[in-house]
């Protein structure tokens, strides 16, 4: 039997092997979907939730507009509250996704004792 010399791999072949090995394509897709979901969630908070809360803030009218001024500095704490609501909703959605994936054993559930 004669041994065949190893085939020369091109840089492109090595690059695609790298992408497959480290799951870069899946990570990129997850990132893009995450960005789109984040925009959707931000729109929900800015266009529905904060105006609804603003109904109860008659003098301000919108949660995002809550602020106070000291000297020449204006502190937009309403914007901070809006972003906190945005964060909590995204974190809760991720929690639900994690629980669902762990139920089907697609990820290891690290919350259960060994």
N, CA, C and O atoms as a DFTB+ gen file, in Angstrom:
456 C
 N C O
     1  1       0.830      -1.185       0.000
     2  2       0.000       0.000       0.000
     3  2       0.869       1.240       0.000
     4  3       1.811       1.370       0.782
     5  1       0.538       2.115      -0.868
     6  2       1.299       3.361      -0.888
     7  2       0.503       4.430      -0.160
     8  3      -0.709       4.564      -0.325
     9  1       1.214       5.166       0.632
    10  2       0.574       6.257       1.373
    11  2       0.445       7.468       0.498
    12  3       1.386       7.867      -0.189
    13  1      -0.742       8.054       0.530
    14  2      -0.942       9.258      -0.259
    15  2      -0.472      10.448       0.564
    16  3      -0.702      10.511       1.771
    17  1       0.178      11.376      -0.091
    18  2       0.598      12.559       0.656
    19  2      -0.629      13.338       1.122
    20  3      -1.652      13.362       0.437
    21  1      -0.526      13.968       2.277
    22  2      -1.676      14.739       2.757
    23  2      -2.029      15.830       1.755
    24  3      -1.161      16.497       1.192
    25  1      -3.332      15.985       1.556
    26  2      -3.763      17.007       0.612
    27  2      -3.532      18.376       1.245
    28  3      -3.716      18.587       2.444
    29  1      -3.131      19.266       0.396
    30  2      -2.894      20.627       0.866
    31  2      -4.212      21.337       1.049
    32  3      -5.055      21.352       0.152
    33  1      -4.385      21.921       2.208
    34  2      -5.621      22.635       2.500
    35  2      -5.408      24.118       2.273
    36  3      -4.379      24.690       2.636
    37  1      -6.389      24.706       1.677
    38  2      -6.291      26.141       1.427
    39  2      -6.683      26.908       2.681
    40  3      -7.259      26.353       3.617
    41  1      -6.369      28.150       2.678
    42  2      -6.723      29.021       3.791
    43  2      -8.240      29.089       3.949
    44  3      -8.747      29.150       5.069
    45  1      -8.954      29.077       2.845
    46  2     -10.424      29.109       2.880
    47  2     -10.961      27.848       3.558
    48  3     -11.877      27.929       4.376
    49  1     -10.388      26.665       3.219
    50  2     -10.814      25.412       3.863
    51  2     -10.579      25.472       5.363
    52  3     -11.446      25.077       6.143
    53  1      -9.433      25.954       5.768
    54  2      -9.122      26.074       7.195
    55  2     -10.075      27.053       7.882
    56  3     -10.500      26.830       9.016
    57  1     -10.399      28.129       7.186
    58  2     -11.326      29.127       7.745
    59  2     -12.700      28.506       7.984
    60  3     -13.290      28.694       9.048
    61  1     -13.218      27.759       6.984
    62  2     -14.529      27.134       7.151
    63  2     -14.511      26.068       8.240
    64  3     -15.503      25.905       8.950
    65  1     -13.424      25.352       8.385
    66  2     -13.301      24.387       9.485
    67  2     -13.330      25.103      10.836
    68  3     -13.938      24.625      11.794
    69  1     -12.675      26.237      10.894
    70  2     -12.688      27.052      12.114
    71  2     -14.114      27.475      12.454
    72  3     -14.538      27.379      13.606
    73  1     -14.853      27.945      11.446
    74  2     -16.235      28.371      11.673
    75  2     -17.095      27.219      12.172
    76  3     -17.912      27.400      13.074
    77  1     -16.916      26.032      11.589
    78  2     -17.693      24.860      11.999
    79  2     -17.317      24.422      13.416
    80  3     -18.189      24.127      14.233
    81  1     -16.031      24.383      13.694
    82  2     -15.562      23.888      14.983
    83  2     -16.041      24.749      16.138
    84  3     -16.468      24.218      17.164
    85  1     -15.981      26.033      15.996
    86  2     -16.311      26.930      17.104
    87  2     -17.728      27.478      17.042
    88  3     -18.097      28.324      17.857
    89  1     -18.527      27.013      16.094
    90  2     -19.924      27.414      16.034
    91  2     -20.121      28.896      15.810
    92  3     -21.077      29.479      16.323
    93  1     -19.246      29.507      15.062
    94  2     -19.299      30.950      14.845
    95  2     -20.571      31.355      14.112
    96  3     -21.146      32.403      14.405
    97  1     -21.015      30.538      13.164
    98  2     -22.210      30.879      12.398
    99  2     -23.429      30.939      13.329
   100  3     -24.226      31.875      13.254
   101  1     -23.568      29.942      14.200
   102  2     -24.674      29.940      15.159
   103  2     -24.609      31.128      16.094
   104  3     -25.633      31.728      16.422
   105  1     -23.403      31.466      16.522
   106  2     -23.225      32.619      17.398
   107  2     -23.598      33.907      16.677
   108  3     -24.243      34.781      17.255
   109  1     -23.198      34.024      15.423
   110  2     -23.535      35.224      14.644
   111  2     -25.040      35.338      14.443
   112  3     -25.607      36.424      14.566
   113  1     -25.680      34.226      14.136
   114  2     -27.134      34.246      13.966
   115  2     -27.837      34.613      15.268
   116  3     -28.788      35.395      15.266
   117  1     -27.373      34.051      16.373
   118  2     -27.962      34.377      17.677
   119  2     -27.779      35.857      17.990
   120  3     -28.681      36.487      18.542
   121  1     -26.633      36.414      17.649
   122  2     -26.372      37.829      17.892
   123  2     -27.333      38.701      17.083
   124  3     -27.894      39.664      17.606
   125  1     -27.517      38.362      15.819
   126  2     -28.405      39.148      14.951
   127  2     -29.852      39.052      15.442
   128  3     -30.555      40.061      15.505
   129  1     -30.289      37.860      15.783
   130  2     -31.649      37.697      16.305
   131  2     -31.798      38.437      17.625
   132  3     -32.838      39.044      17.883
   133  1     -30.770      38.391      18.462
   134  2     -30.793      39.112      19.735
   135  2     -30.898      40.615      19.536
   136  3     -31.617      41.291      20.272
   137  1     -30.194      41.136      18.556
   138  2     -30.274      42.572      18.258
   139  2     -31.684      42.958      17.818
   140  3     -32.224      43.975      18.254
   141  1     -32.268      42.140      16.954
   142  2     -33.617      42.424      16.478
   143  2     -34.628      42.339      17.623
   144  3     -35.524      43.177      17.729
   145  1     -34.480      41.327      18.474
   146  2     -35.380      41.186      19.618
   147  2     -35.225      42.351      20.584
   148  3     -36.203      42.821      21.165
   149  1     -34.001      42.808      20.751
   150  2     -33.749      43.947      21.635
   151  2     -34.428      45.204      21.107
   152  3     -35.003      45.971      21.880
   153  1     -34.365      45.419      19.803
   154  2     -35.043      46.579      19.207
   155  2     -36.544      46.487      19.392
   156  3     -37.208      47.481      19.687
   157  1     -37.073      45.287      19.215
   158  2     -38.506      45.076      19.401
   159  2     -38.906      45.349      20.848
   160  3     -39.919      45.999      21.109
   161  1     -38.109      44.850      21.775
   162  2     -38.392      45.072      23.189
   163  2     -38.288      46.550      23.553
   164  3     -39.118      47.060      24.305
   165  1     -37.289      47.237      23.034
   166  2     -37.131      48.667      23.296
   167  2     -38.326      49.441      22.756
   168  3     -38.808      50.372      23.401
   169  1     -38.803      49.062      21.582
   170  2     -39.990      49.718      21.024
   171  2     -41.205      49.473      21.910
   172  3     -42.009      50.377      22.132
   173  1     -41.336      48.247      22.417
   174  2     -42.444      47.934      23.323
   175  2     -42.385      48.818      24.567
   176  3     -43.399      49.381      24.983
   177  1     -41.217      48.936      25.148
   178  2     -41.067      49.750      26.360
   179  2     -41.307      51.225      26.053
   180  3     -42.058      51.890      26.766
   181  1     -40.675      51.741      24.999
   182  2     -40.782      53.167      24.686
   183  2     -42.154      53.574      24.154
   184  3     -42.629      54.671      24.449
   185  1     -42.795      52.706      23.374
   186  2     -44.036      53.088      22.705
   187  2     -45.307      52.652      23.428
   188  3     -46.374      53.219      23.193
   189  1     -45.208      51.655      24.302
   190  2     -46.404      51.151      24.980
   191  2     -46.301      51.316      26.506
   192  3     -47.165      51.936      27.127
   193  1     -45.256      50.766      27.092
   194  2     -45.176      50.724      28.558
   195  2     -44.962      52.104      29.175
   196  3     -45.708      52.497      30.072
   197  1     -43.954      52.846      28.708
   198  2     -43.703      54.151      29.340
   199  2     -44.833      55.155      29.113
   200  3     -45.140      55.904      30.040
   201  1     -45.471      55.222      27.943
   202  2     -46.624      56.125      27.833
   203  2     -47.778      55.703      28.749
   204  3     -48.488      56.550      29.291
   205  1     -47.960      54.378      28.920
   206  2     -48.998      53.908      29.826
   207  2     -48.706      54.355      31.258
   208  3     -49.603      54.824      31.959
   209  1     -47.462      54.212      31.689
   210  2     -47.079      54.691      33.021
   211  2     -47.229      56.204      33.086
   212  3     -47.585      56.753      34.129
   213  1     -46.955      56.880      31.964
   214  2     -47.088      58.336      31.890
   215  2     -48.497      58.831      32.131
   216  3     -48.689      59.981      32.528
   217  1     -49.488      57.980      31.896
   218  2     -50.875      58.359      32.182
   219  2     -51.023      58.733      33.652
   220  3     -51.767      59.650      33.999
   221  1     -50.309      58.015      34.505
   222  2     -50.388      58.265      35.943
   223  2     -49.453      59.385      36.391
   224  3     -49.489      59.795      37.551
   225  1     -48.620      59.879      35.483
   226  2     -47.706      60.985      35.766
   227  2     -48.200      62.219      35.012
   228  3     -47.525      62.721      34.113
   229  1     -49.356      62.688      35.380
   230  2     -50.072      63.728      34.624
   231  2     -49.213      64.936      34.288
   232  3     -49.263      65.421      33.158
   233  1     -48.431      65.435      35.230
   234  2     -47.662      66.654      34.964
   235  2     -46.503      66.423      34.004
   236  3     -46.068      67.356      33.327
   237  1     -45.997      65.197      33.934
   238  2     -44.874      64.904      33.047
   239  2     -45.380      64.342      31.719
   240  3     -44.953      64.783      30.652
   241  1     -46.280      63.379      31.787
   242  2     -46.861      62.811      30.588
   243  2     -46.122      61.619      30.027
   244  3     -46.733      60.810      29.329
   245  1     -44.846      61.467      30.294
   246  2     -44.079      60.335      29.788
   247  2     -42.993      60.006      30.803
   248  3     -42.259      60.888      31.249
   249  1     -42.898      58.741      31.160
   250  2     -41.907      58.305      32.144
   251  2     -40.499      58.710      31.729
   252  3     -39.689      59.104      32.568
   253  1     -40.213      58.614      30.456
   254  2     -38.864      58.904      29.959
   255  2     -38.465      60.376      30.194
   256  3     -37.277      60.699      30.222
   257  1     -39.448      61.253      30.358
   258  2     -39.172      62.680      30.523
   259  2     -38.923      63.094      31.973
   260  3     -38.588      64.250      32.232
   261  1     -39.083      62.162      32.928
   262  2     -38.846      62.514      34.327
   263  2     -37.397      62.948      34.520
   264  3     -36.469      62.267      34.082
   265  1     -37.219      64.073      35.170
   266  2     -35.858      64.589      35.378
   267  2     -35.869      65.598      36.509
   268  3     -36.922      66.073      36.934
   269  1     -34.684      65.914      36.984
   270  2     -34.527      67.027      37.911
   271  2     -33.241      67.747      37.553
   272  3     -32.330      67.174      36.954
   273  1     -33.188      68.996      37.926
   274  2     -32.046      69.828      37.567
   275  2     -31.385      70.359      38.827
   276  3     -32.045      70.836      39.750
   277  1     -30.078      70.265      38.837
   278  2     -29.270      70.880      39.896
   279  2     -28.258      71.765      39.185
   280  3     -27.398      71.287      38.445
   281  1     -28.377      73.039      39.422
   282  2     -27.504      73.983      38.720
   283  2     -27.772      73.916      37.233
   284  3     -28.906      74.097      36.790
   285  1     -26.731      73.658      36.462
   286  2     -26.899      73.570      35.010
   287  2     -26.965      72.118      34.523
   288  3     -27.006      71.861      33.320
   289  1     -26.974      71.177      35.468
   290  2     -27.018      69.753      35.103
   291  2     -28.427      69.215      35.240
   292  3     -29.113      69.466      36.231
   293  1     -28.851      68.468      34.225
   294  2     -30.161      67.825      34.234
   295  2     -29.965      66.319      34.324
   296  3     -29.220      65.729      33.541
   297  1     -30.637      65.711      35.281
   298  2     -30.547      64.275      35.512
   299  2     -31.835      63.619      35.010
   300  3     -32.912      63.829      35.568
   301  1     -31.705      62.824      33.950
   302  2     -32.852      62.178      33.314
   303  2     -33.091      60.803      33.947
   304  3     -32.799      59.775      33.336
   305  1     -33.614      60.790      35.157
   306  2     -33.818      59.517      35.828
   307  2     -34.966      58.726      35.217
   308  3     -35.022      57.509      35.392
   309  1     -35.867      59.365      34.517
   310  2     -36.932      58.654      33.808
   311  2     -36.365      57.784      32.706
   312  3     -36.842      56.670      32.488
   313  1     -35.360      58.274      32.011
   314  2     -34.702      57.496      30.967
   315  2     -34.007      56.285      31.579
   316  3     -34.014      55.204      30.991
   317  1     -33.409      56.458      32.750
   318  2     -32.767      55.350      33.453
   319  2     -33.805      54.294      33.833
   320  3     -33.561      53.099      33.664
   321  1     -34.955      54.722      34.342
   322  2     -36.014      53.785      34.707
   323  2     -36.505      53.039      33.471
   324  3     -36.734      51.831      33.531
   325  1     -36.667      53.737      32.362
   326  2     -37.099      53.104      31.112
   327  2     -36.109      52.036      30.671
   328  3     -36.508      50.942      30.273
   329  1     -34.818      52.350      30.738
   330  2     -33.798      51.372      30.351
   331  2     -33.752      50.205      31.327
   332  3     -33.463      49.079      30.922
   333  1     -34.029      50.449      32.600
   334  2     -34.078      49.360      33.580
   335  2     -35.245      48.423      33.278
   336  3     -35.100      47.205      33.381
   337  1     -36.391      48.974      32.909
   338  2     -37.548      48.153      32.530
   339  2     -37.193      47.315      31.302
   340  3     -37.506      46.125      31.244
   341  1     -36.547      47.932      30.334
   342  2     -36.101      47.247      29.122
   343  2     -35.195      46.069      29.489
   344  3     -35.368      44.968      28.967
   345  1     -34.238      46.296      30.380
   346  2     -33.301      45.259      30.806
   347  2     -34.022      44.113      31.507
   348  3     -33.749      42.946      31.224
   349  1     -34.934      44.430      32.412
   350  2     -35.644      43.394      33.172
   351  2     -36.470      42.509      32.242
   352  3     -36.517      41.292      32.422
   353  1     -37.115      43.112      31.255
   354  2     -37.908      42.316      30.311
   355  2     -37.007      41.390      29.504
   356  3     -37.332      40.215      29.333
   357  1     -35.882      41.897      29.005
   358  2     -34.949      41.057      28.235
   359  2     -34.386      39.950      29.115
   360  3     -34.299      38.804      28.675
   361  1     -34.003      40.265      30.344
   362  2     -33.464      39.251      31.251
   363  2     -34.507      38.169      31.536
   364  3     -34.166      36.987      31.601
   365  1     -35.771      38.557      31.706
   366  2     -36.818      37.585      31.965
   367  2     -37.051      36.685      30.754
   368  3     -37.255      35.481      30.908
   369  1     -37.022      37.257      29.556
   370  2     -37.188      36.460      28.337
   371  2     -36.032      35.465      28.197
   372  3     -36.248      34.311      27.827
   373  1     -34.815      35.907      28.489
   374  2     -33.667      34.996      28.444
   375  2     -33.807      33.886      29.471
   376  3     -33.463      32.737      29.193
   377  1     -34.313      34.219      30.661
   378  2     -34.542      33.218      31.695
   379  2     -35.542      32.171      31.201
   380  3     -35.319      30.972      31.365
   381  1     -36.639      32.622      30.600
   382  2     -37.636      31.682      30.084
   383  2     -37.047      30.807      28.972
   384  3     -37.325      29.610      28.911
   385  1     -36.236      31.403      28.098
   386  2     -35.593      30.636      27.028
   387  2     -34.642      29.598      27.617
   388  3     -34.604      28.457      27.156
   389  1     -33.881      29.985      28.625
   390  2     -32.946      29.060      29.280
   391  2     -33.703      27.893      29.917
   392  3     -33.302      26.738      29.779
   393  1     -34.803      28.202      30.617
   394  2     -35.587      27.146      31.261
   395  2     -36.160      26.192      30.217
   396  3     -36.185      24.981      30.438
   397  1     -36.614      26.715      29.098
   398  2     -37.168      25.876      28.040
   399  2     -36.085      24.998      27.426
   400  3     -36.295      23.802      27.224
   401  1     -34.926      25.584      27.129
   402  2     -33.833      24.812      26.542
   403  2     -33.327      23.749      27.498
   404  3     -32.990      22.647      27.066
   405  1     -33.267      24.055      28.795
   406  2     -32.795      23.060      29.754
   407  2     -33.824      21.951      29.948
   408  3     -33.450      20.812      30.230
   409  1     -35.103      22.257      29.803
   410  2     -36.148      21.232      29.912
   411  2     -35.966      20.184      28.823
   412  3     -36.164      18.993      29.062
   413  1     -35.591      20.625      27.633
   414  2     -35.371      19.694      26.522
   415  2     -33.915      19.238      26.433
   416  3     -33.500      18.627      25.447
   417  1     -33.164      19.539      27.458
   418  2     -31.749      19.143      27.579
   419  2     -30.893      19.634      26.416
   420  3     -29.965      18.949      25.984
   421  1     -31.214      20.829      25.912
   422  2     -30.398      21.431      24.865
   423  2     -29.261      22.246      25.466
   424  3     -28.275      22.541      24.792
   425  1     -29.404      22.606      26.733
   426  2     -28.321      23.219      27.494
   427  2     -28.300      22.531      28.846
   428  3     -29.314      21.996      29.294
   429  1     -27.148      22.545      29.492
   430  2     -27.021      21.944      30.809
   431  2     -27.612      22.879      31.848
   432  3     -27.231      24.047      31.925
   433  1     -28.541      22.372      32.649
   434  2     -29.180      23.186      33.686
   435  2     -28.222      23.274      34.872
   436  3     -28.037      22.300      35.601
   437  1     -27.625      24.427      35.059
   438  2     -26.642      24.616      36.120
   439  2     -27.287      25.034      37.428
   440  3     -26.593      25.234      38.425
   441  1     -28.624      25.171      37.437
   442  2     -29.310      25.579      38.657
   443  2     -29.673      24.392      39.539
   444  3     -29.991      24.570      40.714
   445  1     -29.629      23.179      38.981
   446  2     -29.971      21.983      39.751
   447  2     -28.718      21.407      40.383
   448  3     -27.648      21.429      39.775
   449  1     -28.842      20.890      41.604
   450  2     -27.670      20.273      42.236
   451  2     -27.258      19.009      41.493
   452  3     -28.075      18.350      40.851
   453  1     -25.986      18.692      41.594
   454  2     -25.443      17.501      40.878
   455  2     -25.852      16.230      41.544
   456  3     -25.490      15.148      41.083
